[in-house]
Amino acid sequence: MDERPKVRAIDIMPVQVNGQPHFVVRDPLGLTERVLLLTAPAAMLVSLMDGTRTLREVQVDFWRQTGVLVMSDQIEALVRQLDECLLLDNERFQDALEQAKRAYRAEAVRPAALAGSVYPDDAEALRAMLDSFFVAPDGPGKPDGIRYERPLRAIVVPHIDLQRGGVTYAWAYRDLAEAPLPSLFVILGIAHQPTEHLFAATTKDFATPLGIARTDQEFLTTLAKRCPFDLFADEFAHRQEHSVELQVIWLQHLFGQVRIVPILCAGFENLLPAGQSPMTLSEVAGFVEALRATLREFGEPVTFIVSVDLSHVGLRFGDRQPVTAQTLRWLQTQDRRFLQLVADGDAEGSIALLQREGNARRVDAYPAVYVALKVLGETKGLIRHYGQSVEGRGESVVTFGAVTLP
């Protein structure tokens, strides 16, 4: 047993069981499908397992904070459960991770990670589901001919699960469907797991129930040569990541065979002193310049799909209080300010807004949005839709929006 157990990055969600607070813990990397259901005291014990404490010190610190003495054998049993679920950062986890990486590299294509769970694994059922969002009571209606003169420069669209955000997706994708088809879609998603670098690409094609979306390997190879870092060092991050996959199924549904460039963007707010532009970060500036140059050399019409959600607030995300009606009103005001800056093409202004508030709303959109706006240059668009998804009985909320940049 690990002398100083360290819990790695995990997915943890508060739930109610028989009226009592519990926490569901999952492996975000998908190395195991096992799920743990923890009581509130067990979750607190887990939070103390950060690699700095022995089991005895975990026991003592828990007692100091709660006045409750947990027996050593109970703590050891919890550690064994975490280990069996590969939730500890130890040799067993590292071995499983390396095995998964080797298996992923050997795959001819990236298999669909969400089919059969987040969306149907049957093509006909999936198409029916996507169509339903266009004709929902607050939907935009089905696409109806071509009304734009040229391909859109970009759409900003959610990556929240379809049941919660499908209508907002539809508002952006109707505009995309009513514009001429570009030669290539550059999909900028968000890396929801830690990465070595700020940007991660994969050359793998994407398999879904609707077929195979072809990744433009030549474009990516050219882009990677211009980057001042290894663009493929974190390719494994694509294996379970949803922010690209959920856009691929919409593109396939509307256009059939498409060419894509899938790129994940990691957060960088912790690397920036207050008030400083992200372009002072070498990887951000280097990637923006590399992407600009590659697009110029490509020379064909390209549309950016910026796959992002907005605020993440409430108990699930570490806040001490559940969400109130006042919270939701405040979020809508602040989110719409951010979206308007995006629609105005103001990359620096969008970052400055979040910096002023210390990103208290935990907006995860900014890396992909910032890069897209810096690459696109001067642009002007429209906010097409805004949504909020409240979880449970108001424990937490995720917000999202749709912006079209013609």
C-alpha positions in Angstrom: 0.0 0.0 0.0 1.2 3.5 -0.9 2.8 5.2 2.2 1.7 8.6 1.0 -1.3 8.0 -1.3 -1.9 10.7 -3.9 -5.3 10.9 -5.7 -4.9 11.9 -9.3 -7.2 14.2 -11.3 -10.7 12.6 -11.0 -14.3 13.4 -11.9 -16.3 13.9 -8.8 -20.0 14.8 -8.8 -22.2 15.5 -5.7 -25.5 13.4 -5.5 -28.2 12.7 -2.9 -28.7 9.2 -1.7 -31.6 8.7 0.7 -31.5 12.4 1.4 -27.8 12.3 2.3 -24.9 13.9 0.4 -22.7 11.5 -1.5 -20.2 11.8 -4.3 -19.8 9.8 -7.4 -16.1 9.4 -8.5 -15.1 8.3 -12.0 -11.9 8.0 -13.9 -11.9 10.8 -16.5 -9.4 9.0 -18.7 -11.6 6.0 -19.0 -8.9 3.5 -18.0 -11.6 1.8 -16.0 -15.4 1.8 -16.0 -15.6 1.3 -12.3 -17.3 4.0 -10.3 -17.0 4.8 -6.6 -19.9 6.2 -4.5 -18.4 8.0 -1.5 -20.1 9.4 1.6 -19.2 13.0 2.5 -16.7 11.9 5.2 -15.0 9.5 2.7 -14.8 12.3 0.1 -13.1 14.5 2.7 -10.6 11.8 3.4 -9.9 11.4 -0.3 -9.3 15.2 -0.5 -6.5 14.8 2.1 -4.7 12.2 0.1 -2.5 14.6 -1.9 0.8 12.7 -1.7 2.1 14.8 1.2 0.5 12.9 4.1 1.0 9.4 5.4 -2.1 7.4 6.3 -1.6 8.3 9.9 -1.4 12.0 9.0 -4.6 11.7 7.0 -6.2 10.2 10.0 -5.0 12.9 12.4 -5.8 15.8 10.0 -9.3 14.4 9.5 -9.8 14.2 13.3 -8.6 17.8 13.7 -11.0 19.1 11.2 -14.1 17.1 12.1 -13.6 15.8 15.7 -14.2 12.3 14.3 -11.7 9.5 14.6 -11.7 7.1 11.6 -10.1 3.7 12.2 -6.9 2.9 10.3 -8.4 -0.2 8.7 -11.2 2.0 7.3 -8.8 4.4 5.7 -6.7 1.5 4.3 -9.8 0.0 2.8 -10.6 3.3 1.1 -7.1 3.5 -0.3 -7.5 -0.1 -1.7 -10.7 0.9 -3.4 -9.1 4.0 -5.0 -6.2 1.9 -6.1 -8.4 -0.8 -7.7 -10.2 2.0 -9.6 -6.8 3.4 -10.8 -7.5 6.7 -9.1 -4.2 6.9 -7.3 -1.2 8.4 -9.0 1.1 5.4 -8.5 2.9 2.7 -10.5 -0.3 0.7 -11.1 -2.0 3.7 -12.7 1.1 4.6 -14.7 1.3 1.0 -16.1 -2.4 1.1 -17.1 -1.9 4.6 -18.7 1.0 3.4 -20.8 -0.9 0.4 -21.9 -3.8 2.6 -22.9 -1.5 4.9 -24.8 0.0 2.1 -26.8 -3.4 0.7 -27.6 -4.6 4.2 -28.8 -1.5 4.7 -31.0 -2.2 1.3 -32.6 -5.8 2.3 -33.5 -6.3 3.0 -37.2 -9.0 5.6 -36.3 -10.2 7.2 -33.1 -13.2 5.2 -32.0 -16.3 7.0 -30.8 -16.1 7.4 -27.1 -19.6 8.7 -26.4 -21.8 6.6 -28.8 -24.3 4.6 -26.8 -24.0 6.9 -23.7 -24.2 10.6 -24.6 -25.8 10.0 -27.9 -27.3 6.9 -29.7 -25.0 4.4 -31.3 -27.5 3.8 -34.1 -27.2 6.2 -37.1 -30.9 6.6 -37.7 -31.6 7.3 -34.0 -28.7 9.8 -33.9 -30.0 11.7 -36.9 -33.5 11.9 -35.5 -32.1 13.2 -32.2 -30.0 15.9 -33.9 -33.0 16.9 -36.1 -35.2 17.2 -33.1 -33.2 20.1 -31.7 -33.8 22.2 -34.8 -37.6 21.9 -34.4 -37.8 22.1 -30.6 -40.1 24.9 -29.3 -37.1 27.2 -28.8 -35.1 25.8 -31.7 -34.1 27.8 -34.9 -36.1 25.6 -37.4 -34.5 23.3 -39.9 -31.9 24.6 -42.3 -33.6 26.1 -45.4 -31.3 26.7 -48.4 -28.2 28.9 -48.7 -28.4 32.5 -47.3 -24.7 33.3 -46.9 -22.5 34.3 -49.8 -19.5 32.4 -48.6 -18.5 29.8 -45.9 -18.7 31.1 -42.3 -15.5 32.1 -40.7 -16.4 30.5 -37.4 -19.2 29.3 -35.1 -18.9 29.2 -31.3 -20.9 26.2 -30.1 -21.3 24.3 -26.9 -19.8 20.9 -26.0 -22.2 20.2 -23.1 -24.1 16.9 -23.6 -26.8 17.0 -26.3 -29.8 16.5 -24.0 -29.0 19.7 -22.1 -27.5 21.9 -24.9 -28.8 20.5 -28.1 -31.0 23.5 -29.0 -28.1 25.9 -28.6 -26.0 23.7 -30.9 -28.8 23.8 -33.4 -28.8 27.6 -33.6 -25.1 27.7 -34.6 -25.3 24.7 -36.9 -28.3 26.0 -38.8 -26.3 29.1 -39.8 -23.4 26.8 -40.8 -25.7 24.6 -42.9 -27.1 27.7 -44.7 -23.6 28.8 -45.8 -21.5 27.3 -48.6 -19.4 24.3 -47.6 -15.8 25.1 -46.8 -12.9 22.9 -47.8 -11.9 22.2 -44.1 -13.2 22.5 -40.6 -10.7 23.4 -37.9 -12.2 22.2 -34.6 -10.8 23.9 -31.5 -11.9 21.9 -28.5 -11.0 22.1 -24.8 -8.6 19.7 -23.1 -10.4 18.6 -20.0 -7.4 16.7 -18.7 -3.9 17.9 -17.8 -1.5 18.2 -20.8 2.2 18.9 -21.2 1.6 21.6 -23.8 -1.2 24.1 -24.3 -2.3 22.6 -27.6 -2.7 19.0 -28.7 -3.6 17.6 -32.1 -4.2 14.1 -33.4 -3.8 12.8 -37.0 -6.4 10.1 -36.5 -9.6 10.0 -38.4 -12.8 10.1 -36.2 -15.2 7.2 -36.3 -18.9 7.8 -35.3 -22.1 6.0 -36.1 -22.4 8.4 -39.1 -19.2 7.2 -40.7 -15.5 8.4 -40.7 -14.5 12.0 -40.6 -11.2 12.4 -42.3 -8.5 14.3 -40.5 -6.3 16.4 -42.9 -2.9 15.0 -42.0 -1.1 17.1 -44.5 -2.4 20.3 -42.9 -1.5 19.1 -39.5 2.0 18.0 -40.5 2.6 21.5 -41.9 1.2 23.1 -38.8 3.2 20.9 -36.5 6.5 21.8 -38.2 5.8 25.5 -37.5 4.9 25.1 -33.9 7.7 25.8 -31.3 6.6 22.6 -29.4 5.5 19.1 -30.1 1.9 19.4 -31.2 1.4 15.6 -30.9 3.0 15.1 -27.5 -0.5 15.1 -25.8 -2.3 13.2 -28.6 -3.7 10.7 -26.0 -5.8 13.5 -24.6 -8.1 13.1 -27.7 -9.0 9.5 -26.7 -11.9 10.3 -24.3 -12.3 14.0 -25.0 -15.8 15.0 -26.0 -15.4 18.5 -27.2 -14.3 17.5 -30.7 -16.4 14.3 -31.0 -19.7 16.1 -30.4 -18.9 18.6 -33.2 -18.0 15.8 -35.6 -21.4 14.2 -35.5 -23.1 17.5 -36.3 -20.8 18.1 -39.2 -21.4 14.5 -40.5 -25.1 14.8 -40.1 -25.3 18.1 -42.1 -22.6 17.6 -44.7 -21.8 13.9 -44.9 -18.1 13.4 -45.7 -16.0 16.2 -44.1 -12.4 17.0 -43.6 -11.4 18.2 -40.1 -8.4 19.4 -38.1 -9.0 18.4 -34.5 -7.1 20.5 -31.9 -7.5 20.7 -28.1 -6.6 23.8 -26.2 -5.5 23.8 -22.6 -6.1 26.5 -20.0 -3.4 29.1 -19.5 -4.9 31.6 -17.0 -2.6 30.4 -14.2 0.4 31.3 -16.4 -0.6 34.9 -16.9 0.1 37.8 -14.5 -2.9 40.0 -14.1 -3.6 42.2 -17.1 -1.1 40.4 -19.4 -2.0 39.3 -22.9 -1.8 35.6 -23.7 0.3 36.5 -26.7 3.2 37.0 -24.2 3.2 33.2 -23.7 5.5 31.6 -26.2 3.3 28.6 -26.9 0.2 30.7 -27.5 2.0 33.2 -29.7 3.8 30.4 -31.5 0.7 28.4 -32.1 -1.3 31.4 -33.3 1.4 32.4 -35.8 1.8 28.8 -37.0 -1.9 28.4 -37.6 -2.1 31.8 -39.4 0.8 30.8 -41.7 -0.6 27.3 -42.4 -4.0 28.7 -43.3 -2.4 31.2 -45.7 -0.5 28.4 -47.3 -3.6 26.2 -47.5 -5.4 28.9 -49.4 -8.8 27.2 -49.4 -12.0 28.2 -47.4 -11.8 27.1 -43.8 -14.4 27.3 -41.0 -13.5 27.3 -37.3 -15.7 25.2 -35.0 -15.0 26.6 -31.5 -16.3 24.0 -29.1 -16.7 25.6 -25.7 -19.0 25.9 -22.7 -19.1 29.0 -20.5 -19.6 29.2 -16.7 -19.3 26.3 -14.2 -20.7 27.2 -10.8 -22.0 25.4 -7.7 -21.2 22.5 -5.5 -19.9 20.2 -8.2 -17.3 22.7 -9.1 -16.0 23.5 -5.6 -18.3 26.3 -4.5 -19.7 26.1 -1.0 -23.2 27.2 -1.9 -25.8 25.8 -4.3 -27.1 27.9 -7.2 -29.8 30.5 -6.6 -32.1 32.5 -9.0 -29.9 35.5 -8.3 -26.8 33.5 -9.3 -28.4 32.5 -12.6 -29.3 36.1 -13.4 -25.7 37.3 -12.6 -24.3 34.5 -14.8 -26.5 35.4 -17.7 -25.4 39.0 -17.5 -21.7 38.2 -17.3 -21.9 35.4 -19.9 -23.6 37.6 -22.4 -20.9 40.3 -21.9 -18.3 37.7 -22.7 -20.2 36.4 -25.7 -20.7 39.9 -27.1 -16.9 40.5 -26.9 -16.5 37.2 -28.8 -19.1 38.4 -31.4 -17.2 41.6 -31.7 -14.0 39.7 -32.4 -12.3 41.2 -29.3 -9.9 38.5 -28.2 -8.0 40.7 -25.7 -11.2 42.1 -24.3 -12.7 38.7 -23.7 -9.6 37.7 -21.7 -9.5 41.0 -19.8 -13.1 40.5 -18.7 -12.3 37.1 -17.1 -9.1 38.4 -15.6 -10.9 41.3 -13.9 -13.2 38.9 -12.1 -10.5 36.2 -11.5 -12.5 33.9 -13.7 -14.9 33.3 -10.7 -17.3 31.7 -13.1 -14.8 29.1 -14.3 -15.3 29.9 -17.9 -13.4 27.1 -19.8 -14.1 28.7 -23.2 -11.3 31.3 -23.3 -8.3 29.3 -24.7 -10.1 28.1 -27.9 -12.0 31.4 -28.3 -8.9 33.5 -27.9 -6.9 31.5 -30.4 -9.7 31.6 -33.0 -10.2 35.3 -32.7 -6.5 36.1 -32.9 -6.2 33.9 -36.0 -9.3 35.3 -37.7 -8.4 38.9 -37.1 -11.1 41.6 -37.5 -14.5 40.0 -37.5 -18.1 40.8 -36.5 -20.8 38.3 -35.6 -24.0 37.7 -33.7 -25.0 35.9 -30.5 -27.5 33.3 -31.7 -28.5 31.6 -28.4 -27.8 31.3 -24.7 -28.6 28.5 -22.3 -28.2 27.4 -18.7 -28.3 23.8 -17.5 -29.1 23.5 -13.7 -28.0 20.2 -12.2 -29.9 18.3 -9.5 -31.9 20.6 -7.2 -29.9 23.6 -8.0 -26.6 22.2 -6.8 -24.7 23.4 -9.8 -25.1 25.0 -13.2 -23.2 24.9 -16.6 -23.9 27.7 -19.1 -23.2 27.9 -22.8 -24.0 29.9 -25.9 -23.9 30.0 -29.7 -22.2 32.7 -31.8 -22.0 33.0 -35.6 -19.0 34.8 -37.2 -19.8 35.2 -41.0 
